[in-house]
Amino acid sequence: TITRIYQVTDFEGNIATAQQAIIVDLDIVEPVITKQAEIRSLANRNISDITAVKSGNWTDPGTWSGGAIPTPDYNVTIPSGVMVTINDAAACNDLNIQTNGTLTSGANTLKVYGNWTNAGIYVGGTSGTVEFTGFYNSTVSGTTVFEELIINKGSLAATLTINGTSSVSSGGSLTLLSGLIALPTGANFVI
């Protein structure tokens, strides 16, 4: 008998566990059932665009166009002159920080499932975490100093391509869980 315990955490920080018992009985022959895993393709995703309409907290619906808090199904834009603070666990597909736009992380984690474009200001504080996740190839463009950077692409076939200049601060850390980092000619990545 093998007992497996699974733990699942959602974007709001809720945690649930499930237990599975696997019992091997050599006296019983069971048919093999093959199940094909469902793979979400980019074509099947329903991605919407959302823009910060005023300075405020990420989890405040009033910060965003349409009054919706961003999820992995939103491409997020932080326009010039707007400062958004990540005040809890957060997620988005693509993130675009425009010139003179500011994203401040504090001690929270932002999960990015798509691309990161920074022409503005990202402030990771002393423990702000950005996690590039999902099974798709992603890019980081512009200049960004990450505090805590996690690359968790779910597969060694998924690539995070660094365009421009990116770094992990001297007090921060880089955690590689899965995926590849690509550095095209002219790109810089300093750890």
N, C-alpha and C positions, 0 to 999 in steps of 0.2 A: 504494500500500500504506500502510495506517494501522496502527500498532502501539499497542495500549492495554495498560497495565499496571495491574492492580487490586491493592490492598492491603487485607487484611481483618484486623481485630484482635478477639479475643474478650475476654470479661470477665476472663480470667486473664492478659491481657497478651501472649498468643501472637500472632505476626504471620505471615501467609502471603501470598504474592503469586502472581498468575496473569497470564499474558501472552496476548493475543488479537491475531491478525493479521487485518486486514480488507483483502481484495484486491478491487479493483473491476476487472472485465474487461467492457468494453462489448460484446464479441462473444458473450457468453453471456447468454441471457435466463432468469432463474430466477423461479419462481412466488413471489408474496408470501405469506408465512405469518404470520397474525395470531395472537398468543398473548396471552391475557388474563392480566394480572398477578394473582397471588393476593393478596388483601388480607385480613389477619387482622382479624376483627371482635371486638369485646369479647365477644360471645356465644360465640365459638369458643375463647376463652382459658380455660384451666383454672387459675384463681387459687386458691391456698391461703393460709391465715393462719398466721403464725409469730410467736412472741413470744420476746423475750429472757428467759431464766429466771434469769440471773445476770449480773453485770458481767463483761466480757471483750472479746476481739477479735471483730470481725465474722466473720473467717474461721475461728474456732474452733467446730466443730460443737457443743461442750458449752455454748456461750453460748445456743443456741436450742432451743426446744421441738421435740421430735422428732429432734434431732441433725442437722438439715439446715442448710447454709449458705444464706442467702437468695439468690434469683435473681430475674429479672424476673417470674417466675410466683408470687411470694410477696408478700402484704401483710404488712408488718413493723410490729410494735408494740414500743416500748421503754417498759416500765411504770415507774411511780414507784419511785425508789430504785435503779434500774439504770443503769449507765454502760457504753455500748458504744463501742469505739474502732474506727474504720475503719482497718485496718492494711494494706490492699491494695486493688486495684480492687474495687468492690462495686456491686451492683445490686439493685433491688427494684421492685415495682409501686407500691403505696401505702406511705407511711411515716407512722406515727403516734407522735410523741414525747409521751408523757403527762406530766402535771404531775409535776415533780421527777424525770423521766427525763432522761438526758443522752446525746447523741450527739456524739462528738469525731471530727473528720475528719483532722487532721494534714495530710500532703502527698499525700493520695490522693483519688481521684475516686469519688463515689457517683452512679450513673446511676439516676434516678427515672423510671419509665415511667408512673406514675399520679399520685396526689395526695400532697401534703405537708401534714401537720397537725402543728403544733408548739405544745404547751401547756407544754413543758418547756424544755430547754436544748440549743441546738446550738452547738458550738464549732468554727469553721472553721480555727482556728490562723492561720498566716500564708500558707498556700497550699492549704488544703482546698477541693476543688472539688465542687460539686453541679451535675449536668447533667440538665435536664429533657429527656427524649428520648421517642421513640415517636411514633406518628401520631395519638394520641388527645388530646382536650381534657383539661387537668389544672387543678387548683387548688392554691394555696398559702394555707393558713389559719393564723392565729395570728400570732405575732411572731417573726421570724427575721432575724438579721444574717448574710448570706452573705459569705464571703471571695471566692471565685471562683465566679461563676454563669454557666452556659452554658445557653442555650435553643436546642435543636436538635430541633424537633418534626417534621422531615421534610417539612413541607408548610406553606404559608402559610395553609391553611385550619384548622390546628390551633391552639388558643388556650390559653395559660397565663393563668389568671385569678388575680390577686393579691387575696385577701381579708385584711383585717386590716392589719398593718403589717410590711412587709419592706424590707430595705435591703441594699446592697452596701457593705461597709466601706470606709473612706477609703483603705486600702492595697490593696483588692481590685479586681476588674474584672468587667464584664458583657460577655459575648460573645453576640451574637445571630446564629445561623446560619440558622435557619428557624423560622417560627411567628409568632404574634401574642401580645402582652401586653395583657390587658384589666384595667382598673382600675375596678371598680364604685364608685358613690358611697360615700364614707366610707373607702375603702381608701387606703393610703399606700404608695408605693414610692419609696425614696430611693436615689439613686446618687451 
